[in-house]
């Protein structure tokens, strides 16, 4: 839907936006609020591209608000802080992920689970309490409440940090919450894309054995030799799947396409857990007998809260967990979206916003 009205803020901002469900991005001038007493304002240096950006651009979920400035894997440098900001100072390297607001008082918020707050405000394509639209990181700067800002530790490259803000926390959180983080455990990772390759890297950093499960035989060498997985199972090969039955303590399923769950459940040991972080468009079939016979479980997980996101970033810095990225200029973004749709990227695009977002004449103002 189109924006019915927009609150005009005092600070002029510039980025790239889609105007309709074609998803085509082009230069866009807009406004952001001034730095409030609890706000952090930072120059955007890098912004990752994730599938959620693509879905929102195309209005696949029927809730997109246009004009839409995507980007929720945002890394930058602090330019200004509000008078009551305690955690950050000018010059700090910081990041904003999937959220910029929540109610702060519900049980989820109190328990550092802002991602499950019913009033969560997403980083782009959402509305603040004043009615203004949230615009993401495909832009020159951001303003966010310090609660929703995380600090980038020294030693973590800023471009590589960007995909951790969505892809990284999305796979890290279920590993921790469901207890799939004990050295020596055997984890299965379904799908070897932007999420899956980070699941492998975090799992290995935690000391787990990892089996990658994929429909693509060409990914075996990549999984084992490059990403460090211990085993590879071709899910279309019934003999390989049967040989792997009852070997896994848990599975992180990152596949958004409709796919059978039953063969995956068979791979679990008794008490094993299959955790999906994806949301296929159609319901998946499930036979409860496969759960009952082994006390197995299926669960879902939706990125993570702010405290856990900081924990994940710190862990990644300490254990050298780095996503595989392709850094691109801002004006390549439409081509990148086309390639992402075809899964033609290893494994995440990151826009070099700081060096390649060039101002356009004021005639581009919309």
C-alpha positions as CSV (number, residue, x, y, z in Angstrom):
1,X,0.0,0.0,0.0
2,X,1.1,3.6,-0.5
3,X,1.9,5.9,2.4
4,X,-1.3,7.7,3.3
5,X,0.6,10.5,5.1
6,X,4.1,11.1,6.3
7,X,5.3,12.9,9.4
8,X,7.9,15.4,8.1
9,X,11.0,15.2,10.3
10,X,13.7,17.9,10.4
11,X,16.6,16.0,9.1
12,X,16.9,15.3,5.4
13,X,18.0,11.8,4.5
14,X,18.8,10.0,1.3
15,X,18.7,6.4,0.2
16,X,17.2,4.0,-2.4
17,X,13.5,3.0,-2.3
18,X,10.9,0.9,-4.1
19,X,7.7,2.8,-5.0
20,X,5.6,-0.3,-5.8
21,X,5.5,-4.1,-5.8
22,X,7.8,-4.2,-8.9
23,X,10.5,-3.9,-6.2
24,X,12.6,-1.7,-8.4
25,X,14.8,0.5,-6.3
26,X,15.8,4.0,-7.2
27,X,17.1,7.2,-5.4
28,X,14.8,8.6,-2.8
29,X,14.9,11.6,-0.5
30,X,13.0,11.5,2.8
31,X,13.4,12.7,6.4
32,X,14.4,11.2,9.8
33,X,13.8,12.5,13.3
34,X,16.4,14.6,15.1
35,X,18.5,12.9,17.7
36,X,16.3,12.4,20.8
37,X,17.7,12.2,24.3
38,X,17.9,8.3,24.2
39,X,18.8,8.2,20.5
40,X,21.9,7.2,18.6
41,X,22.5,8.7,15.2
42,X,25.0,7.0,13.0
43,X,26.4,7.1,9.5
44,X,25.6,4.0,7.6
45,X,28.7,2.3,6.2
46,X,27.5,-1.1,5.2
47,X,24.1,-2.8,4.9
48,X,23.5,-6.5,4.2
49,X,20.7,-7.8,1.9
50,X,18.5,-10.6,3.1
51,X,15.5,-12.4,1.7
52,X,13.2,-10.4,3.9
53,X,14.2,-7.3,1.9
54,X,13.3,-9.1,-1.3
55,X,9.9,-10.3,0.0
56,X,9.0,-6.8,1.3
57,X,10.1,-5.1,-1.9
58,X,7.8,-7.5,-3.9
59,X,5.0,-7.3,-1.3
60,X,5.0,-11.1,-1.0
61,X,3.5,-10.9,2.4
62,X,0.8,-8.3,1.5
63,X,1.9,-5.8,4.1
64,X,4.5,-3.6,2.4
65,X,4.3,0.2,2.8
66,X,5.6,2.2,-0.1
67,X,7.9,4.0,-0.6
68,X,10.0,1.3,1.0
69,X,13.6,1.7,2.0
70,X,14.9,-1.8,2.8
71,X,17.8,-2.9,4.9
72,X,17.9,-4.5,8.4
73,X,21.6,-5.5,8.6
74,X,23.0,-2.1,9.2
75,X,26.5,-1.2,10.4
76,X,27.9,2.3,10.8
77,X,29.7,4.9,12.9
78,X,28.1,7.1,15.6
79,X,27.8,10.7,14.6
80,X,25.7,12.0,17.5
81,X,24.2,10.7,20.8
82,X,21.3,12.0,22.9
83,X,21.8,13.6,26.3
84,X,20.7,10.5,28.2
85,X,22.5,7.9,26.1
86,X,24.8,5.8,28.3
87,X,26.2,3.0,26.2
88,X,27.6,4.8,23.1
89,X,29.8,7.7,22.2
90,X,30.7,9.5,18.9
91,X,33.0,7.4,16.8
92,X,31.8,4.0,18.1
93,X,31.1,1.3,15.5
94,X,27.5,0.2,15.9
95,X,24.8,-1.8,14.3
96,X,21.0,-2.1,14.0
97,X,19.3,-5.3,13.1
98,X,15.6,-6.3,12.6
99,X,14.0,-4.0,15.2
100,X,14.0,-0.3,16.2
101,X,11.2,-0.4,18.8
102,X,8.9,-2.5,21.1
103,X,6.5,-1.8,23.9
104,X,9.3,-2.4,26.5
105,X,6.8,-3.5,29.2
106,X,5.3,-6.9,28.1
107,X,6.7,-10.2,29.4
108,X,8.7,-10.7,26.2
109,X,10.3,-7.3,26.4
110,X,11.1,-7.7,30.1
111,X,12.7,-11.1,29.3
112,X,14.9,-9.6,26.5
113,X,12.7,-11.1,23.8
114,X,11.8,-7.9,22.0
115,X,11.6,-10.0,18.8
116,X,8.4,-11.6,20.1
117,X,6.7,-8.4,21.3
118,X,3.3,-7.9,19.8
119,X,4.1,-4.2,19.3
120,X,7.5,-4.7,17.9
121,X,8.5,-2.0,15.4
122,X,10.6,-3.4,12.5
123,X,13.5,-1.5,11.1
124,X,11.8,-0.8,7.8
125,X,8.2,-0.9,6.4
126,X,6.7,-0.4,9.9
127,X,5.2,2.5,11.8
128,X,6.5,4.4,14.8
129,X,4.0,5.5,17.5
130,X,3.9,9.0,15.9
131,X,2.7,7.4,12.6
132,X,5.9,8.0,10.7
133,X,7.3,5.2,8.5
134,X,10.4,3.3,9.4
135,X,13.1,3.4,6.7
136,X,16.0,0.9,6.6
137,X,19.7,0.9,6.0
138,X,19.7,1.4,2.2
139,X,20.3,5.1,3.2
140,X,22.9,7.5,4.4
141,X,22.3,7.5,8.1
142,X,20.1,6.0,10.9
143,X,18.5,7.3,14.1
144,X,17.6,4.6,16.6
145,X,16.9,4.3,20.3
146,X,20.1,3.1,22.0
147,X,18.3,0.0,23.4
148,X,18.1,-1.3,19.8
149,X,21.7,-0.5,18.9
150,X,24.5,-3.0,19.4
151,X,28.2,-2.3,19.6
152,X,30.6,-3.9,17.0
153,X,33.6,-5.3,18.8
154,X,37.1,-4.4,17.8
155,X,38.5,-6.9,15.3
156,X,35.2,-7.7,13.6
157,X,35.3,-6.3,10.0
158,X,32.4,-4.0,9.5
159,X,31.3,-5.4,6.1
160,X,31.3,-9.0,7.5
161,X,29.4,-7.8,10.6
162,X,26.4,-6.7,8.6
163,X,24.8,-10.2,7.8
164,X,25.2,-11.2,11.4
165,X,22.4,-8.7,12.4
166,X,19.7,-10.9,10.7
167,X,21.2,-14.2,9.3
168,X,23.6,-14.6,12.2
169,X,21.2,-14.1,15.1
170,X,18.5,-16.1,13.3
171,X,20.7,-19.3,13.5
172,X,22.6,-18.5,16.7
173,X,19.5,-18.0,18.8
174,X,18.0,-21.5,18.4
175,X,21.3,-23.1,18.9
176,X,21.5,-21.5,22.3
177,X,17.8,-21.6,23.4
178,X,17.3,-25.3,22.5
179,X,20.5,-26.4,24.0
180,X,22.1,-27.4,20.7
181,X,25.3,-25.8,21.7
182,X,27.2,-28.4,23.7
183,X,30.6,-29.5,22.4
184,X,30.4,-33.0,20.8
185,X,26.7,-32.7,19.9
186,X,25.8,-33.6,16.3
187,X,23.9,-30.9,14.4
188,X,22.2,-31.1,11.0
189,X,21.9,-28.0,8.9
190,X,19.3,-28.1,6.1
191,X,20.1,-25.8,3.3
192,X,23.4,-24.1,2.6
193,X,22.5,-20.5,1.8
194,X,22.9,-17.3,3.7
195,X,21.4,-18.7,6.9
196,X,22.7,-22.3,6.5
197,X,26.4,-21.4,6.0
198,X,26.3,-19.3,9.2
199,X,24.6,-22.1,11.1
200,X,27.6,-24.3,10.1
201,X,30.1,-21.7,11.2
202,X,28.5,-21.0,14.6
203,X,28.0,-24.7,15.2
204,X,31.7,-25.5,14.5
205,X,32.7,-22.6,16.7
206,X,30.7,-24.1,19.5
207,X,32.5,-27.4,19.1
208,X,29.7,-29.4,17.4
209,X,29.9,-32.0,14.7
210,X,27.9,-30.8,11.6
211,X,26.1,-32.6,8.8
212,X,24.9,-30.5,6.0
213,X,21.7,-31.8,4.3
214,X,21.1,-30.4,0.8
215,X,19.3,-31.2,-2.4
216,X,22.4,-30.0,-4.4
217,X,25.2,-32.5,-4.8
218,X,27.5,-29.7,-6.0
219,X,27.5,-28.2,-2.5
220,X,29.3,-31.2,-0.8
221,X,32.8,-29.9,-1.5
222,X,31.9,-26.4,-0.4
223,X,30.3,-27.6,2.8
224,X,33.1,-29.8,3.9
225,X,36.3,-28.3,2.5
226,X,35.4,-24.7,2.7
227,X,32.9,-24.3,5.5
228,X,34.3,-27.0,7.8
229,X,31.2,-29.3,8.0
230,X,32.0,-32.9,9.0
231,X,29.5,-34.7,6.8
232,X,27.2,-34.1,3.8
233,X,24.0,-35.9,3.0
234,X,22.2,-35.5,-0.3
235,X,18.5,-35.4,0.7
236,X,17.4,-36.8,-2.6
237,X,19.5,-39.9,-2.1
238,X,17.4,-42.4,0.0
239,X,20.4,-44.6,0.8
240,X,22.4,-41.6,2.2
241,X,19.4,-40.5,4.2
242,X,18.8,-43.9,5.6
243,X,22.4,-44.3,6.6
244,X,22.1,-41.0,8.6
245,X,18.9,-42.0,10.4
246,X,19.0,-41.5,14.2
247,X,22.4,-39.8,14.2
248,X,21.5,-36.1,14.9
249,X,20.9,-34.4,18.2
250,X,19.2,-31.5,16.5
251,X,18.6,-29.9,13.1
252,X,18.4,-26.3,12.1
253,X,16.1,-26.1,9.0
254,X,16.8,-22.9,6.9
255,X,14.8,-23.8,3.8
256,X,12.0,-21.5,2.8
257,X,10.7,-23.7,-0.1
258,X,8.1,-26.4,0.6
259,X,9.9,-29.6,1.5
260,X,9.2,-32.9,3.3
261,X,9.7,-32.9,7.1
262,X,9.3,-36.6,7.7
263,X,12.7,-37.7,6.3
264,X,14.4,-35.0,8.4
265,X,12.7,-36.2,11.6
266,X,14.0,-39.7,10.9
267,X,17.5,-38.3,11.1
268,X,17.0,-37.3,14.7
269,X,18.1,-39.4,17.7
270,X,15.5,-39.9,20.5
271,X,14.8,-36.5,22.1
272,X,16.1,-34.8,19.1
273,X,14.8,-31.4,18.0
274,X,14.0,-30.1,14.6
275,X,14.0,-26.2,14.6
276,X,12.9,-24.3,11.6
277,X,13.9,-20.7,11.1
278,X,12.1,-20.4,7.8
279,X,8.5,-19.9,6.8
280,X,7.5,-21.8,3.7
281,X,4.5,-20.4,1.9
282,X,2.4,-23.5,2.2
283,X,1.8,-25.8,5.2
284,X,4.1,-28.8,5.5
285,X,2.9,-32.3,6.2
286,X,3.7,-34.0,9.5
287,X,2.9,-37.4,10.9
288,X,2.8,-37.2,14.7
289,X,3.8,-40.8,15.0
290,X,7.3,-39.9,13.9
291,X,7.5,-37.5,16.9
292,X,5.9,-39.9,19.5
293,X,8.2,-42.7,18.6
294,X,11.4,-41.1,19.9
295,X,10.0,-38.2,22.0
296,X,11.2,-35.9,19.2
297,X,10.1,-32.3,18.8
298,X,9.6,-29.6,16.2
299,X,10.0,-25.9,17.0
300,X,10.3,-22.6,15.4
301,X,12.6,-19.6,16.1
302,X,12.4,-16.0,15.0
303,X,15.8,-14.1,15.0
304,X,16.6,-12.9,18.6
305,X,16.3,-10.2,21.2
306,X,18.8,-7.3,21.5
307,X,20.7,-8.7,24.4
308,X,21.2,-12.0,22.6
309,X,22.2,-10.1,19.4
310,X,25.0,-8.4,21.3
311,X,26.0,-11.7,22.7
312,X,26.1,-13.2,19.2
313,X,28.2,-10.4,17.8
314,X,30.7,-10.7,20.6
315,X,30.9,-14.5,20.1
316,X,31.4,-14.0,16.4
317,X,34.3,-11.6,17.0
318,X,35.9,-13.8,19.6
319,X,35.6,-17.1,17.6
320,X,36.3,-15.6,14.2
321,X,32.8,-16.4,12.8
322,X,32.6,-14.5,9.5
323,X,29.9,-14.7,6.9
324,X,30.9,-15.2,3.3
325,X,30.1,-12.0,1.5
326,X,30.1,-10.2,-1.8
327,X,30.5,-6.5,-1.3
328,X,28.6,-4.4,-3.9
329,X,28.1,-0.7,-4.8
330,X,24.7,0.9,-4.1
331,X,23.9,1.2,-7.8
332,X,24.2,-2.6,-8.3
333,X,21.4,-3.3,-5.8
334,X,18.7,-4.1,-8.4
335,X,21.0,-6.6,-10.1
336,X,21.8,-8.1,-6.7
337,X,18.1,-8.6,-6.0
338,X,17.7,-10.4,-9.3
339,X,20.6,-12.6,-8.4
340,X,19.3,-13.2,-4.9
341,X,16.0,-14.5,-6.4
342,X,18.1,-17.0,-8.3
343,X,20.2,-17.9,-5.3
344,X,23.2,-16.6,-7.3
345,X,25.3,-15.4,-4.4
346,X,27.8,-17.0,-2.0
347,X,26.4,-16.3,0.5
348,X,25.3,-12.7,1.3
349,X,25.4,-9.4,-0.5
350,X,26.6,-6.5,1.5
351,X,26.2,-2.9,0.1
352,X,29.2,-0.6,0.6
353,X,26.8,2.3,1.5
354,X,29.4,4.6,2.9
355,X,31.6,4.7,-0.2
356,X,29.0,4.2,-3.0
357,X,25.7,6.0,-2.0
358,X,26.1,9.1,-4.2
359,X,23.8,12.1,-3.7
360,X,21.4,12.9,-6.5
361,X,20.0,16.2,-7.5
362,X,17.0,17.4,-5.5
363,X,14.8,16.6,-8.5
364,X,14.9,13.0,-7.2
365,X,13.0,14.1,-4.1
366,X,9.7,12.1,-3.7
